[in-house]
Amino acid sequence: MTSPLSAGFLLVDKPQGWTSHDVVAKIRKHIGGKVGHAGTLDPMATGLLVLGIGGATRLLRFVQGAQKEYIATAQFGVATDSLDADGAIISREPLPTTEEQVVAAMERFTGTILQTPPMVSARRVEGRRLYELAREGKVVEREARPVTIYRLELIDLAPSDYPEVTFRTVCSTGTYIRTLADDLGQAVGGRAHLSALRRVRNGSMHVNDAVTVDEVIDASRHDRLETMMLSPAHVLGEYPELRVDDATAFRVRNGRELPDQMAPDGAGVDTVMRVGDREGNLLAMYKKDGQALVPEVVLH
């Protein structure tokens, strides 16, 4: 086992059947220190899971808010109690449909929409997670929340009485793809459930650059873990950057406010920015607040 970087990120391709917590626990066991993830993937899903290592766990919320891209498959005509393939079938009615019908339905769900969290989600209602209530056989009212579907396109439709519809979506954090799948089924006159899901992108990070859990473990055993790490400055590269001199870096490391005149061009109220030293190493995340730049997270 090797010592991980004080603050870095790993891109892991989560296997099917694992929870996000399973991945975190397995890797923590082998590399030691703090490990966290930026956005849960259900056990049936595969794909990109961004892990924060060491001090980078404090930066995960800035990663979690980025756009997500998924490739998903929905089976039309079959509804389950969980809205995905892990649930029990509650209805089965033929729903033959055409590509034209699906594309027209997708247009209705592009943009900012209201979405009701499924009962099997981790959303809290009166202090209880919905999936905990679902396990007890309870169904409670859930408040619909706005999410944004930036892109929704049909990839393939396998015609049958119960067609398999594969689609790509780029969406805001907090979007439930299983709910979107059932919404599309209802839009063409029936029900549907999510039969496959793969997260391919989180912000600027792509699953093509991810490694497997076994590769992480092997790297930790052979003292090569650092070769897999991504720096915080790289992962948070979509945020505007403010580089500071040594004197200002000292103030940043001590969590001091900075004058708002130092903000990068175009920064408005509540703009979050990364603050780095002369070499671009991330020191902190700051936010423009009134007449000052105030620290959100200080790393060094």
C-alpha positions in Angstrom: 0.0 0.0 0.0 1.2 3.5 -0.8 0.4 6.9 0.6 -2.0 8.7 -1.7 -1.6 12.3 -2.7 -2.7 14.9 -0.1 -5.4 16.0 -2.6 -6.2 14.3 -5.9 -8.9 12.6 -7.9 -9.4 9.2 -9.4 -11.7 8.4 -12.3 -13.1 4.9 -11.8 -15.4 2.9 -14.1 -17.9 1.5 -11.7 -18.9 -2.1 -12.4 -22.5 -3.3 -12.5 -23.7 -4.8 -9.2 -21.6 -2.5 -7.0 -22.9 0.4 -5.1 -20.9 3.6 -5.2 -20.1 3.0 -1.5 -18.8 -0.4 -2.4 -16.2 1.2 -4.7 -15.2 3.8 -2.1 -14.8 1.2 0.6 -12.8 -1.2 -1.5 -10.4 1.5 -2.6 -10.1 3.1 0.8 -9.1 -0.3 2.2 -6.2 -0.6 -0.2 -4.9 3.0 -0.3 -5.8 4.3 3.1 -6.9 7.8 4.0 -10.0 9.7 3.0 -11.9 8.6 -0.1 -15.3 10.0 -1.3 -17.3 10.2 -4.5 -19.0 12.9 -6.5 -22.4 11.5 -7.2 -24.1 8.2 -6.6 -24.6 5.6 -9.3 -27.2 2.9 -8.6 -25.9 -0.7 -8.4 -27.3 -1.6 -11.8 -25.5 1.3 -13.5 -22.0 1.4 -14.7 -19.6 4.1 -15.7 -17.8 7.2 -14.5 -17.4 7.6 -10.7 -15.2 10.5 -9.7 -13.4 9.8 -6.4 -11.8 12.4 -4.2 -8.7 11.3 -2.4 -7.3 12.9 0.8 -7.9 16.6 0.9 -9.7 16.5 -2.4 -12.8 15.0 -0.7 -13.5 18.6 0.4 -13.8 19.6 -3.2 -16.2 16.9 -4.3 -19.2 19.3 -4.1 -17.7 21.4 -6.9 -17.4 18.3 -9.1 -20.9 17.0 -8.2 -22.6 20.1 -9.5 -21.3 19.6 -13.1 -23.4 18.4 -16.0 -23.7 14.6 -16.4 -24.0 12.6 -19.6 -25.6 9.2 -19.7 -26.3 6.4 -22.2 -29.5 4.7 -21.1 -31.9 2.0 -22.3 -35.5 1.9 -21.4 -37.9 -1.0 -22.0 -41.3 0.3 -23.0 -44.5 -1.4 -21.9 -43.1 -2.8 -18.7 -43.2 -0.9 -15.4 -41.4 -1.9 -12.2 -41.9 -0.6 -8.6 -38.4 0.9 -8.6 -38.6 2.2 -12.2 -35.5 0.2 -13.1 -34.6 -3.5 -13.8 -33.9 -4.2 -10.2 -37.5 -3.8 -9.2 -40.5 -6.1 -9.3 -42.8 -5.9 -12.4 -46.1 -4.1 -11.6 -47.5 -3.9 -15.0 -46.9 -5.3 -18.5 -48.9 -3.9 -21.4 -47.6 -4.0 -25.1 -46.4 -0.6 -26.2 -45.3 -0.7 -29.8 -44.0 2.7 -30.8 -42.0 4.4 -33.6 -38.9 6.4 -33.6 -41.0 9.5 -34.6 -43.2 9.1 -31.5 -40.2 8.7 -29.2 -38.4 11.8 -30.7 -41.6 13.8 -30.3 -41.8 12.7 -26.7 -38.2 13.6 -26.0 -38.9 17.2 -27.2 -41.3 17.5 -24.3 -38.6 16.7 -21.8 -35.8 18.9 -23.1 -35.1 22.0 -21.2 -36.0 22.8 -17.5 -38.6 20.4 -16.3 -40.2 19.4 -13.0 -39.3 15.9 -11.9 -40.6 13.9 -8.9 -38.0 11.9 -7.1 -38.7 8.1 -7.2 -39.5 6.3 -3.9 -36.2 4.4 -4.2 -34.1 7.5 -4.3 -31.8 8.9 -1.5 -33.7 12.1 -1.2 -34.8 12.9 2.3 -38.4 13.5 3.4 -38.8 14.6 7.0 -35.4 13.2 7.9 -35.9 9.8 6.3 -34.4 8.7 3.0 -37.0 7.7 0.5 -35.5 4.3 -0.2 -35.7 3.5 3.6 -39.4 4.3 3.5 -39.9 2.2 0.3 -38.3 -0.8 2.1 -41.0 -0.4 4.7 -43.7 -0.5 2.0 -44.5 3.2 2.5 -45.3 5.7 -0.3 -45.1 9.4 0.6 -45.7 12.6 -1.2 -42.6 14.0 -2.9 -42.1 17.5 -4.0 -41.4 17.8 -7.7 -38.1 19.7 -8.3 -36.7 21.5 -11.4 -33.9 19.8 -13.3 -32.5 20.7 -16.7 -32.2 18.3 -19.6 -29.6 20.0 -21.9 -29.7 17.2 -24.5 -31.9 14.2 -25.2 -31.5 12.2 -28.3 -32.6 8.8 -29.6 -29.7 6.4 -30.3 -31.7 3.2 -31.2 -35.1 1.6 -31.0 -35.5 -2.2 -31.3 -39.1 -2.6 -32.5 -41.4 -5.1 -30.7 -44.4 -5.1 -28.5 -42.0 -4.1 -25.7 -39.4 -2.0 -27.5 -36.0 -1.3 -26.1 -35.2 2.4 -26.5 -31.6 3.5 -26.1 -31.0 7.2 -25.7 -28.3 9.8 -24.7 -29.0 12.6 -22.3 -26.9 15.4 -20.9 -28.5 16.7 -17.7 -28.1 18.7 -14.5 -27.1 17.1 -11.3 -30.1 15.7 -9.4 -31.8 14.3 -12.5 -33.3 10.8 -12.2 -32.8 8.9 -15.4 -35.2 6.2 -14.3 -37.9 8.8 -13.9 -37.1 10.2 -17.3 -37.4 6.7 -18.8 -40.9 6.2 -17.3 -41.9 9.7 -18.3 -41.0 8.9 -21.9 -43.1 5.7 -21.7 -46.0 7.6 -20.4 -45.7 10.3 -23.1 -46.3 7.6 -25.8 -49.2 6.1 -23.9 -47.9 3.5 -21.5 -45.2 2.9 -18.9 -41.5 2.1 -19.1 -38.5 1.2 -16.9 -34.8 1.7 -17.1 -33.0 -1.5 -18.1 -29.5 -0.2 -18.5 -27.5 2.9 -17.6 -24.0 4.1 -18.1 -22.6 7.4 -17.0 -20.1 8.5 -19.7 -19.2 12.1 -18.6 -19.1 14.3 -15.5 -18.3 17.8 -16.4 -15.1 17.6 -18.6 -14.2 14.2 -17.3 -15.0 11.1 -19.5 -15.3 7.5 -18.8 -12.8 6.7 -21.5 -10.1 8.1 -19.2 -11.3 6.0 -16.2 -9.6 3.0 -14.7 -11.1 -0.1 -13.1 -11.1 -0.8 -9.3 -8.6 -3.7 -9.9 -6.3 -1.3 -11.7 -6.4 1.1 -8.8 -5.6 -1.7 -6.3 -2.7 -3.0 -8.5 -1.3 0.5 -8.8 -1.4 0.9 -5.0 0.5 -2.3 -4.5 3.2 -1.3 -6.9 3.6 2.3 -5.8 2.1 3.7 -9.0 -1.0 5.3 -7.6 0.2 8.8 -8.2 0.3 8.1 -12.0 -3.5 7.7 -12.0 -4.2 10.8 -9.9 -5.6 13.9 -11.5 -4.8 17.2 -9.8 -7.5 19.3 -8.3 -6.6 22.2 -10.7 -7.2 19.8 -13.7 -10.5 18.4 -12.5 -11.9 21.8 -11.6 -10.6 23.4 -14.8 -14.0 24.5 -15.8 -14.1 27.1 -13.0 -12.5 30.5 -13.7 -8.9 30.7 -12.4 -7.2 33.4 -10.3 -3.4 33.0 -9.9 -1.8 34.9 -7.1 1.7 36.0 -6.1 3.5 34.6 -3.1 2.3 37.3 -0.7 -1.4 36.8 -1.7 -0.9 33.0 -1.6 0.0 33.3 2.0 -3.2 35.2 2.7 -5.2 32.5 0.8 -3.6 29.7 2.8 -4.8 31.5 5.9 -8.3 31.8 4.7 -8.3 35.6 4.3 -10.7 37.5 2.1 -9.4 39.1 -1.1 -10.6 42.3 -2.8 -13.1 41.7 -5.5 -11.0 43.7 -8.0 -8.8 40.6 -8.2 -11.7 38.5 -9.6 -11.2 37.0 -13.1 -12.8 38.9 -16.0 -16.5 38.2 -16.2 -16.9 37.1 -12.6 -20.3 38.1 -11.3 -22.0 37.8 -7.9 -21.7 34.3 -6.4 -19.1 33.3 -9.1 -17.0 30.4 -7.7 -13.4 30.4 -8.8 -10.2 28.4 -8.2 -7.3 30.2 -6.7 -3.8 28.9 -7.5 -0.2 29.8 -6.9 2.2 31.1 -9.6 2.6 27.5 -10.9 -1.2 26.9 -11.0 -1.4 24.5 -8.0 -4.8 24.8 -6.5 -4.8 26.6 -3.1 -8.5 27.2 -2.5 -11.9 27.7 -4.0 -13.3 31.2 -3.5 -16.6 32.9 -4.2 -17.4 36.5 -5.1 -19.6 37.8 -2.4 -20.4 41.5 -2.4 -17.2 43.6 -2.4 -14.9 40.7 -1.5 -13.7 37.3 -2.6 -14.4 34.9 0.3 -13.0 31.4 0.8 -15.2 28.4 0.3 -12.6 25.7 0.8 -8.9 26.2 1.6 -6.5 23.3 0.8 -3.1 24.6 1.9 
